[in-house]
């Protein structure tokens, strides 16, 4: 089944208060590390909605601070969007700010209550290289855009942060 209904994650987040952050951190690090390695992701993380802990494959990375850290606003945007999952292109602060494609998914219990968000990331350079080769081979320009027309992936990084296809000459 999908990650959103993963019983291990649901159980771990449900029991976070009872078993404590340290034990949950160890469990999450093992789980996320296994997932990262199995699928060759650059990143794998989970945010607990109750503790606001940002667990990663290396342990607890930080506390999400929705008021003070603008880098954490993605969490609020995603949760309030109501979507089950989303795809976001951003710089990965844990990976020398490399452009990374993140896929986030909600984790909910059997009643539909939000327990947290799990995400994975793959560096964009692999996709950019693929696009570059296709552009050379076929003499075309390739972009990946979101539903609003905002450019998510381009071989020209100047066209990425907050740029829209309609604005490219």
C-alpha positions as semicolon CSV with decimal commas, in nm:
position;residue;x (nm);y (nm);z (nm)
1;X;0,000;0,000;0,000
2;X;0,097;0,366;-0,003
3;X;0,318;0,534;0,252
4;X;0,017;0,726;0,378
5;X;-0,127;0,404;0,515
6;X;0,200;0,248;0,635
7;X;0,116;0,076;0,963
8;X;0,466;0,115;1,107
9;X;0,463;0,491;1,055
10;X;0,107;0,523;1,187
11;X;0,193;0,320;1,496
12;X;0,518;0,508;1,561
13;X;0,349;0,849;1,535
14;X;0,052;0,736;1,743
15;X;0,284;0,608;2,019
16;X;0,534;0,898;2,001
17;X;0,413;1,046;2,333
18;X;0,416;0,708;2,510
19;X;0,748;0,565;2,389
20;X;0,932;0,898;2,384
21;X;1,116;1,097;2,120
22;X;1,446;0,905;2,153
23;X;1,293;0,566;2,080
24;X;1,080;0,712;1,800
25;X;1,390;0,881;1,655
26;X;1,579;0,551;1,643
27;X;1,286;0,374;1,476
28;X;1,237;0,656;1,222
29;X;1,609;0,673;1,140
30;X;1,612;0,299;1,064
31;X;1,291;0,314;0,860
32;X;1,387;0,625;0,663
33;X;1,742;0,505;0,607
34;X;1,609;0,176;0,467
35;X;1,366;0,357;0,240
36;X;1,635;0,602;0,121
37;X;1,876;0,319;0,038
38;X;1,616;0,089;-0,117
39;X;1,503;0,352;-0,368
40;X;1,829;0,544;-0,395
41;X;1,676;0,873;-0,274
42;X;1,895;1,161;-0,160
43;X;1,657;1,242;0,124
44;X;1,389;1,071;0,333
45;X;1,217;1,245;0,622
46;X;0,908;1,255;0,834
47;X;0,747;1,539;1,028
48;X;0,534;1,450;1,328
49;X;0,227;1,671;1,345
50;X;0,206;1,649;1,725
51;X;0,571;1,705;1,824
52;X;0,680;1,900;1,512
53;X;0,997;1,688;1,508
54;X;1,161;1,664;1,168
55;X;1,295;1,308;1,164
56;X;1,543;1,213;0,894
57;X;1,746;0,907;0,803
58;X;2,020;1,047;1,029
59;X;1,796;1,099;1,332
60;X;1,612;1,412;1,445
61;X;1,718;1,696;1,223
62;X;1,533;1,983;1,390
63;X;1,208;2,110;1,532
64;X;0,982;2,257;1,265
65;X;0,920;2,622;1,354
66;X;0,622;2,746;1,154
67;X;0,640;3,101;1,295
68;X;1,012;3,179;1,282
69;X;1,159;2,971;1,000
70;X;1,029;3,055;0,652
71;X;1,199;2,734;0,524
72;X;0,940;2,536;0,723
73;X;0,638;2,703;0,558
74;X;0,614;2,417;0,306
75;X;0,462;2,210;0,586
76;X;0,174;2,452;0,646
77;X;0,116;2,497;0,270
78;X;0,103;2,123;0,210
79;X;-0,115;2,036;0,510
80;X;-0,362;2,318;0,440
81;X;-0,379;2,227;0,068
82;X;-0,582;1,918;0,157
83;X;-0,388;1,715;-0,103
84;X;-0,281;1,358;-0,023
85;X;0,059;1,421;-0,177
86;X;0,250;1,690;-0,361
87;X;0,568;1,742;-0,554
88;X;0,786;2,042;-0,475
89;X;1,117;2,155;-0,618
90;X;1,335;2,333;-0,364
91;X;1,691;2,360;-0,242
92;X;1,776;2,089;0,012
93;X;1,935;2,253;0,316
94;X;2,071;1,914;0,431
95;X;2,247;1,861;0,100
96;X;2,455;2,174;0,029
97;X;2,142;2,351;-0,102
98;X;2,123;2,134;-0,414
99;X;1,803;2,161;-0,617
100;X;1,594;1,864;-0,512
101;X;1,257;1,723;-0,612
102;X;1,059;1,643;-0,297
103;X;0,750;1,426;-0,292
104;X;0,546;1,465;0,028
105;X;0,259;1,249;0,144
106;X;0,021;1,278;0,440
107;X;0,021;1,008;0,705
108;X;-0,323;0,956;0,855
109;X;-0,469;0,709;1,103
110;X;-0,780;0,497;1,037
111;X;-1,006;0,787;1,138
112;X;-0,840;1,020;0,886
113;X;-0,659;1,226;1,154
114;X;-0,333;1,377;1,027
115;X;-0,033;1,229;1,211
116;X;0,241;1,380;1,000
117;X;0,400;1,411;0,661
118;X;0,656;1,178;0,507
119;X;0,871;1,285;0,216
120;X;1,151;1,177;-0,010
121;X;1,386;1,375;-0,229
122;X;1,591;1,318;-0,543
123;X;1,849;1,565;-0,668
124;X;1,748;1,752;-0,976
125;X;2,084;1,723;-1,153
126;X;1,984;1,374;-1,274
127;X;1,666;1,510;-1,434
128;X;1,846;1,815;-1,571
129;X;2,104;1,587;-1,733
130;X;1,825;1,379;-1,890
131;X;1,654;1,697;-2,016
132;X;1,988;1,832;-2,152
133;X;2,052;1,512;-2,349
134;X;1,698;1,512;-2,494
135;X;1,721;1,884;-2,580
136;X;2,049;1,824;-2,767
137;X;1,925;1,511;-2,939
138;X;1,589;1,650;-3,055
139;X;1,659;2,023;-3,077
140;X;1,373;2,108;-2,840
141;X;1,342;2,290;-2,508
142;X;1,201;2,086;-2,217
143;X;1,050;2,224;-1,896
144;X;0,862;2,059;-1,615
145;X;0,595;2,295;-1,483
146;X;0,332;2,271;-1,212
147;X;-0,041;2,321;-1,268
148;X;0,001;2,700;-1,234
149;X;0,264;2,712;-1,508
150;X;0,548;2,772;-1,260
151;X;0,872;2,614;-1,379
152;X;0,980;2,328;-1,154
153;X;1,268;2,186;-1,359
154;X;1,474;2,353;-1,629
155;X;1,827;2,299;-1,753
156;X;1,876;2,673;-1,700
157;X;1,867;2,729;-1,321
158;X;1,796;3,102;-1,374
159;X;1,449;2,994;-1,490
160;X;1,362;2,819;-1,171
161;X;1,297;3,003;-0,849
162;X;0,949;3,152;-0,889
163;X;0,960;3,177;-1,269
164;X;0,664;3,096;-1,494
165;X;0,660;2,950;-1,843
166;X;0,459;3,250;-1,973
167;X;0,748;3,481;-1,869
168;X;1,019;3,296;-2,064
169;X;1,090;3,467;-2,397
